[in-house]
Amino acid sequence: MKSLSARMVLSHLLVAVLGAVTTFFVVRALAPALFDASLRGNPNPGMGRGSAGQGQGQMLRDQFASAVDSSLLIGALIGVAAATILGVLLAYRIGRPLAALRRATKDIAEGQYQARVDVPKEIELAGLATDVNTLGAALAETEARRLRLLGEVAHELRTPLTVIDGYVEGMIDQVLPTTPANLSQISDEVRRLRRLGDDLSMLSKAEEGRLELHPARADLREVAERAAQRLRPQAEDAGITLVIEPGDVPLPAEVDADRLAQAVTNVVGNALRATPSGGRVQLRCRRDAGTGLIEVSDTGVGIAEAELPRIFERFYRVPGSRSVGDTGSGIGLTISRSILARHGGSLSAASAGLGQGSTFTLRVPLV
């Protein structure tokens, strides 16, 4: 018997039957003896002497036992019936929300993430229903971000493919000459496609814990400075002041310099995209006890307090943070956080609010 409702009814029924049987045998064993003791102490001489008195006593004893048996039987039947009814009601009360939870989880498993469960009054079931609703909402949001990412990836693929197709067709039709300049345009778009593919591959490895590191002794200041300097032309084209302050104190660490540089590049690039023309992005390195800090601050759009815990989620974009011409895939910060975590460090963000800029801090243990 695997049904929870049937088990609950049966358990109530067994409790009632065992209670009735136990009561029956206890009363049946004790009642006659107690009745005999009562007769022996009876002051009426006619009830305790001679054969007539003994006969009357035995008859009373038998009648009393019969009445007790009948009363116990009726009481047991009433108790069993009451236990059965209460068990059925209780099973229905618990089984109904469980059935609703089962339907909701089945709908969620089939992709209907909008399915919700009414929260029952029972504390345990209410907690379970709340967890199911939270799961559905989280899966719905993840699915929405996944679909949005697919659309953005398709858009990012469409642009370079269109350029490549146009140049190639122009060269085939001899409308465009096959010159190094035109071939360079095609090469640039191919590199853009390769970069997007590498980002997606990196995200997959980071999510699956397959991100390989090749650590070696390096100075965090040099790694951060080289990574930021590569973005200086992008900052100048956007009219943004890029300030790099590596500091004077060495920050030796065992790191994979290429991976860490990629994390710094992602964070600085994110700051540049969030900062309007005329703004400022600053990279500063310093020591905090046994930790090396790489702080990237900007005067950009800022981050609302409610968005801060979510900015490192994969595919997530802060509302209003994407600027014109932004080719980011929305996974750079996720990859950067994974890289820092593999180094035993962390990546955090802080902002005073919208329009107040933001600061990202990369923490790496020092040797």
CORGIBEL-V853145 format. One record per residue. N is the residue number from 1. RES is the residue in three letters. PSI is psi in whole degrees, 0 to 359 (NA if undefined). D_CENTER is the distance of its C-alpha to the mean C-alpha in Angstrom with 2 decimals. Layout:
BEGIN
n={N;N}
res={RES;RES}
psi={PSI;PSI}
d_center={D_CENTER;D_CENTER}
END
This chain:
BEGIN
n={1;2;3;4;5;6;7;8;9;10;11;12;13;14;15;16;17;18;19;20;21;22;23;24;25;26;27;28;29;30;31;32;33;34;35;36;37;38;39;40;41;42;43;44;45;46;47;48;49;50;51;52;53;54;55;56;57;58;59;60;61;62;63;64;65;66;67;68;69;70;71;72;73;74;75;76;77;78;79;80;81;82;83;84;85;86;87;88;89;90;91;92;93;94;95;96;97;98;99;100;101;102;103;104;105;106;107;108;109;110;111;112;113;114;115;116;117;118;119;120;121;122;123;124;125;126;127;128;129;130;131;132;133;134;135;136;137;138;139;140;141;142;143;144;145;146;147;148;149;150;151;152;153;154;155;156;157;158;159;160;161;162;163;164;165;166;167;168;169;170;171;172;173;174;175;176;177;178;179;180;181;182;183;184;185;186;187;188;189;190;191;192;193;194;195;196;197;198;199;200;201;202;203;204;205;206;207;208;209;210;211;212;213;214;215;216;217;218;219;220;221;222;223;224;225;226;227;228;229;230;231;232;233;234;235;236;237;238;239;240;241;242;243;244;245;246;247;248;249;250;251;252;253;254;255;256;257;258;259;260;261;262;263;264;265;266;267;268;269;270;271;272;273;274;275;276;277;278;279;280;281;282;283;284;285;286;287;288;289;290;291;292;293;294;295;296;297;298;299;300;301;302;303;304;305;306;307;308;309;310;311;312;313;314;315;316;317;318;319;320;321;322;323;324;325;326;327;328;329;330;331;332;333;334;335;336;337;338;339;340;341;342;343;344;345;346;347;348;349;350;351;352;353;354;355;356;357;358;359;360;361;362;363;364;365;366;367}
res={MET;LYS;SER;LEU;SER;ALA;ARG;MET;VAL;LEU;SER;HIS;LEU;LEU;VAL;ALA;VAL;LEU;GLY;ALA;VAL;THR;THR;PHE;PHE;VAL;VAL;ARG;ALA;LEU;ALA;PRO;ALA;LEU;PHE;ASP;ALA;SER;LEU;ARG;GLY;ASN;PRO;ASN;PRO;GLY;MET;GLY;ARG;GLY;SER;ALA;GLY;GLN;GLY;GLN;GLY;GLN;MET;LEU;ARG;ASP;GLN;PHE;ALA;SER;ALA;VAL;ASP;SER;SER;LEU;LEU;ILE;GLY;ALA;LEU;ILE;GLY;VAL;ALA;ALA;ALA;THR;ILE;LEU;GLY;VAL;LEU;LEU;ALA;TYR;ARG;ILE;GLY;ARG;PRO;LEU;ALA;ALA;LEU;ARG;ARG;ALA;THR;LYS;ASP;ILE;ALA;GLU;GLY;GLN;TYR;GLN;ALA;ARG;VAL;ASP;VAL;PRO;LYS;GLU;ILE;GLU;LEU;ALA;GLY;LEU;ALA;THR;ASP;VAL;ASN;THR;LEU;GLY;ALA;ALA;LEU;ALA;GLU;THR;GLU;ALA;ARG;ARG;LEU;ARG;LEU;LEU;GLY;GLU;VAL;ALA;HIS;GLU;LEU;ARG;THR;PRO;LEU;THR;VAL;ILE;ASP;GLY;TYR;VAL;GLU;GLY;MET;ILE;ASP;GLN;VAL;LEU;PRO;THR;THR;PRO;ALA;ASN;LEU;SER;GLN;ILE;SER;ASP;GLU;VAL;ARG;ARG;LEU;ARG;ARG;LEU;GLY;ASP;ASP;LEU;SER;MET;LEU;SER;LYS;ALA;GLU;GLU;GLY;ARG;LEU;GLU;LEU;HIS;PRO;ALA;ARG;ALA;ASP;LEU;ARG;GLU;VAL;ALA;GLU;ARG;ALA;ALA;GLN;ARG;LEU;ARG;PRO;GLN;ALA;GLU;ASP;ALA;GLY;ILE;THR;LEU;VAL;ILE;GLU;PRO;GLY;ASP;VAL;PRO;LEU;PRO;ALA;GLU;VAL;ASP;ALA;ASP;ARG;LEU;ALA;GLN;ALA;VAL;THR;ASN;VAL;VAL;GLY;ASN;ALA;LEU;ARG;ALA;THR;PRO;SER;GLY;GLY;ARG;VAL;GLN;LEU;ARG;CYS;ARG;ARG;ASP;ALA;GLY;THR;GLY;LEU;ILE;GLU;VAL;SER;ASP;THR;GLY;VAL;GLY;ILE;ALA;GLU;ALA;GLU;LEU;PRO;ARG;ILE;PHE;GLU;ARG;PHE;TYR;ARG;VAL;PRO;GLY;SER;ARG;SER;VAL;GLY;ASP;THR;GLY;SER;GLY;ILE;GLY;LEU;THR;ILE;SER;ARG;SER;ILE;LEU;ALA;ARG;HIS;GLY;GLY;SER;LEU;SER;ALA;ALA;SER;ALA;GLY;LEU;GLY;GLN;GLY;SER;THR;PHE;THR;LEU;ARG;VAL;PRO;LEU;VAL}
psi={107;352;129;319;315;322;321;316;315;322;317;318;317;321;316;317;315;320;319;316;317;314;319;310;323;312;320;329;325;326;313;319;318;324;320;318;325;323;321;333;7;127;350;113;338;347;345;0;147;172;325;317;320;324;317;321;318;321;317;323;315;320;320;316;320;318;320;317;315;316;317;320;315;317;319;317;317;318;318;317;317;318;321;315;315;322;318;316;317;318;321;321;324;325;327;309;329;322;322;319;321;318;319;315;325;318;319;319;332;3;4;77;349;356;135;157;134;132;118;175;330;133;312;314;326;318;319;318;320;319;320;317;319;319;315;317;320;318;322;318;320;318;320;318;323;316;321;320;317;319;319;320;318;320;316;326;324;320;305;326;323;318;314;315;318;315;317;316;321;321;321;317;0;24;323;137;150;78;160;326;315;320;328;324;316;319;321;318;325;318;325;319;318;321;319;318;320;320;315;320;320;319;317;315;320;319;328;2;26;20;112;141;148;79;148;162;129;160;121;329;316;318;313;320;315;319;318;323;329;339;2;317;322;319;318;320;327;358;32;137;120;116;127;119;87;340;172;348;123;146;75;137;156;101;161;103;322;316;316;322;324;319;316;318;317;317;315;318;322;320;320;320;331;355;128;168;138;356;189;135;129;133;129;136;141;168;139;95;240;21;138;132;133;108;128;111;149;167;36;210;342;176;131;150;323;338;343;316;349;355;342;1;145;140;1;139;136;128;130;3;344;125;170;133;7;124;16;152;357;14;0;315;325;315;316;317;321;320;314;321;321;337;3;14;206;164;123;164;149;146;144;353;180;135;2;11;181;164;125;134;120;123;128;129;139;157;NA}
d_center={34.62;30.86;30.41;28.78;31.07;34.12;33.27;32.94;36.27;37.91;36.78;38.32;41.38;41.83;41.58;44.21;46.48;46.34;47.08;49.95;51.45;51.26;52.85;55.51;56.66;56.63;58.62;60.87;61.73;62.31;63.80;67.16;67.75;67.08;69.35;72.11;71.89;72.22;75.35;76.94;76.63;78.04;81.28;82.76;85.30;85.41;81.93;82.13;85.69;87.48;86.42;85.96;83.61;81.70;81.47;80.18;77.64;76.42;76.23;74.24;71.99;71.33;70.77;68.35;66.39;66.33;65.07;62.36;61.31;61.20;59.28;56.70;56.33;55.84;53.39;51.40;51.28;50.15;47.45;46.18;46.17;44.34;41.73;41.26;40.85;38.41;36.41;36.27;35.21;32.49;31.24;31.23;29.40;26.59;26.77;26.44;22.91;21.89;23.47;21.62;18.25;19.58;20.67;17.44;15.42;18.37;18.33;14.68;15.60;18.61;16.83;17.58;14.28;16.37;17.05;16.70;17.93;20.46;19.54;22.37;24.35;23.66;21.27;19.59;19.31;18.22;15.21;14.36;15.07;12.95;9.84;11.03;11.71;8.38;7.03;10.22;10.04;6.92;8.77;11.93;11.25;10.33;13.46;15.45;14.88;15.80;18.87;19.77;19.67;21.87;24.23;24.44;25.02;27.64;29.22;29.33;30.91;33.31;34.89;36.08;37.00;39.10;40.86;41.52;42.77;45.02;46.57;47.12;48.71;50.82;52.07;52.79;54.76;56.36;55.35;53.61;55.29;53.62;53.66;51.57;50.12;48.88;47.60;45.79;43.95;42.81;41.81;39.69;37.74;37.29;35.86;33.46;32.26;32.04;29.98;27.42;27.33;26.97;23.97;22.16;23.27;22.19;18.64;18.59;20.04;17.71;14.56;16.48;17.90;21.38;22.38;25.90;27.55;31.27;31.67;35.04;36.61;36.34;36.73;33.62;36.04;37.61;34.40;33.01;36.41;36.98;33.60;34.21;37.83;36.90;35.31;38.37;40.01;36.94;37.05;40.80;40.55;38.09;40.36;37.93;39.20;37.42;38.27;37.68;38.44;37.82;39.68;42.43;40.63;39.64;36.00;36.30;33.18;32.39;30.34;30.22;32.09;31.26;27.48;27.64;29.97;27.54;24.86;27.57;28.73;25.36;25.02;28.68;28.58;25.65;27.79;30.79;29.09;27.97;31.49;34.36;37.85;39.71;36.66;36.07;33.57;34.17;33.09;34.04;33.85;34.43;34.09;32.17;33.39;32.22;29.78;30.72;29.27;29.36;28.91;28.85;29.78;30.67;32.32;30.21;28.25;25.91;22.34;21.53;19.88;17.02;16.36;16.53;12.95;12.06;15.18;14.01;11.37;13.16;15.47;14.96;18.32;19.43;21.55;25.20;24.82;26.17;29.86;32.60;32.85;29.40;28.65;25.30;22.62;19.67;18.47;20.91;18.85;15.99;18.81;20.50;17.67;17.46;21.24;21.40;18.94;21.20;24.10;22.74;22.37;19.94;19.79;19.39;20.51;22.55;24.39;26.77;25.69;26.69;29.96;29.92;28.77;26.08;26.09;23.97;24.59;24.48;25.04;26.70;28.35;32.13;34.60}
END
